[in-house]
Amino acid sequence: MDTQLITTMTEDEYVALARQKYHDLQQLKHKLTFYDYEKAFDQIWKDLGRQVLEKNLSDVPADRREKKHQNHLRQGRHRYQ
C-alpha cells in the first residue's frame, strides 16, 4: 500500500503560525535564568511543531482517543478462524 502525505499547509499559513510564536520568543529575554529560558524555548518550539504537524496531517478530532474506523487496523488479519 503506497501512502503519501498530502501537505495541506501553505507557506502563508506556516508563516502566520511562526509569527504567533515570535512574540513568545521575544519574551524569553526577560527570563532570569538559563534554565527558565531553555524550558520556555523548548515549550514554544514543541507547540509550534505540534501545530504544524497537525495542520499538515489533518484536522484533529475533538476526542484524541476516538478511532476513525472501528477495527481499521485489524481488518483481514484473523489468524484463528
C-alpha positions as CSV (number, residue, x, y, z in Angstrom):
1,M,0.0,0.0,0.0
2,D,1.5,3.3,-1.1
3,T,0.5,6.1,1.2
4,Q,1.6,9.6,0.7
5,L,1.2,12.6,2.9
6,I,-0.6,15.5,1.3
7,T,0.6,18.8,2.6
8,T,-2.4,20.9,3.5
9,M,-0.5,23.9,4.9
10,T,0.5,26.8,2.7
11,E,3.6,28.9,3.2
12,D,1.4,31.8,4.4
13,E,-0.2,29.6,7.0
14,Y,3.2,28.4,8.3
15,V,4.4,32.0,8.5
16,A,1.3,33.0,10.3
17,L,1.9,30.3,12.9
18,A,5.5,31.2,13.3
19,R,4.6,34.9,13.6
20,Q,2.3,34.0,16.5
21,K,5.3,32.4,18.3
22,Y,7.7,35.3,17.6
23,H,6.2,37.4,20.4
24,D,6.7,34.5,22.8
25,L,10.3,34.1,21.7
26,Q,11.0,37.7,22.3
27,Q,9.6,37.5,25.8
28,L,12.3,34.9,26.7
29,K,14.7,37.9,27.1
30,H,13.1,38.5,30.4
31,K,13.9,35.1,31.9
32,L,16.2,35.3,34.9
33,T,18.0,32.0,34.5
34,F,19.2,30.0,31.5
35,Y,17.1,27.0,32.8
36,D,13.9,29.0,32.6
37,Y,14.9,30.3,29.2
38,E,15.6,26.9,27.9
39,K,12.5,25.4,29.4
40,A,10.2,28.1,27.8
41,F,12.1,27.9,24.5
42,D,11.6,24.2,24.3
43,Q,7.9,24.5,25.0
44,I,7.4,27.2,22.3
45,W,9.1,25.0,19.7
46,K,7.2,21.9,20.7
47,D,3.9,23.8,20.5
48,L,4.8,25.2,17.1
49,G,5.9,21.8,15.8
50,R,2.7,20.2,17.1
51,Q,0.6,22.8,15.3
52,V,2.5,22.4,12.0
53,L,2.3,18.6,12.2
54,E,-1.5,18.6,13.0
55,K,-2.1,21.1,10.2
56,N,-0.2,19.0,7.6
57,L,-1.7,15.7,8.6
58,S,-5.4,16.6,9.1
59,D,-7.8,18.1,11.5
60,V,-7.5,16.7,15.0
61,P,-10.8,15.2,16.3
62,A,-12.4,16.6,19.4
63,D,-11.6,13.3,21.3
64,R,-8.0,12.4,20.5
65,R,-8.7,8.8,21.6
66,E,-11.6,8.3,19.1
67,K,-10.9,6.0,16.2
68,K,-12.0,7.0,12.8
69,H,-12.9,3.4,11.7
70,Q,-13.8,0.7,14.0
71,N,-11.3,-2.2,13.7
72,H,-9.5,-0.4,10.9
73,L,-6.2,-1.9,12.0
74,R,-7.5,-5.4,12.3
75,Q,-9.4,-5.9,9.1
76,G,-8.5,-9.1,7.3
77,R,-6.0,-10.2,9.9
78,H,-7.8,-13.0,11.6
79,R,-5.2,-15.7,12.3
80,Y,-7.5,-18.1,14.1
81,Q,-10.8,-18.5,12.2
